[in-house]
């Protein structure tokens, strides 16, 4: 990472401006923000587990609807 130190004759505003410009040019902030919201893809095992659980839930709700314990409009 770029190392920023305030020069002896430099005021804070110019140092802050130089720091922000250096950070923008290094693209590190942009990379960190893009990685922050990145979600990894599900593995095949996770996909299968998700599919099986959704099938079980669907069967259960269908059974409850057929027996009359769940409203028909509740889809």
C-alpha positions in Angstrom: 0.0 0.0 0.0 1.1 3.5 -0.7 2.7 5.2 2.3 1.5 8.8 2.8 3.3 11.1 5.2 2.6 14.7 5.8 5.4 17.0 4.7 6.7 19.6 7.1 5.5 22.7 5.2 2.3 21.1 4.0 -1.1 22.1 5.5 -3.7 19.4 6.3 -6.1 20.2 3.4 -3.4 19.8 0.7 -2.2 16.6 2.4 -5.8 15.2 2.4 -6.2 16.1 -1.2 -2.9 14.4 -2.1 -3.9 11.3 0.0 -7.3 11.0 -1.7 -5.7 11.4 -5.2 -3.1 8.8 -4.4 -5.7 6.4 -3.1 -7.8 6.8 -6.3 -4.8 6.3 -8.5 -3.8 3.1 -6.7 -7.3 1.6 -7.3 -7.0 -0.2 -3.9 -10.2 1.3 -2.6 -12.1 0.3 -5.7 -10.9 -3.3 -5.4 -11.8 -3.5 -1.8 -15.3 -2.2 -2.5 -15.8 -4.7 -5.3 -14.6 -7.6 -3.1 -16.8 -6.5 -0.3 -20.0 -7.3 -2.2 -18.8 -10.3 -4.1 -20.6 -13.5 -3.3 -19.0 -16.8 -4.2 -21.0 -19.3 -6.3 -22.6 -22.3 -4.7 -20.9 -25.6 -5.0 -22.7 -28.6 -6.4 -23.3 -30.1 -3.0 -24.9 -26.8 -1.7 -27.1 -26.6 -4.8 -28.3 -30.2 -4.2 -29.0 -29.5 -0.6 -31.0 -26.4 -1.5 -33.0 -28.3 -4.1 -33.7 -31.1 -1.7 -34.9 -28.8 1.1 -37.1 -26.8 -1.3 -38.7 -30.1 -2.5 -39.4 -31.1 1.0 -41.0 -27.8 1.8 -43.1 -27.9 -1.4 -44.3 -31.4 -0.5 -45.2 -30.3 3.0 -47.2 -27.2 1.9 -49.0 -29.2 -0.8 -50.0 -31.8 1.8 -51.2 -29.1 4.2 -53.2 -27.5 1.4 -54.8 -30.8 0.4 -55.8 -31.6 4.0 -57.3 -28.2 4.4 -54.9 -27.0 7.1 -53.5 -24.3 4.9 -55.4 -21.7 2.9 -55.5 -22.0 -0.9 -54.9 -18.2 -1.4 -51.6 -18.3 0.6 -49.3 -18.9 -2.3 
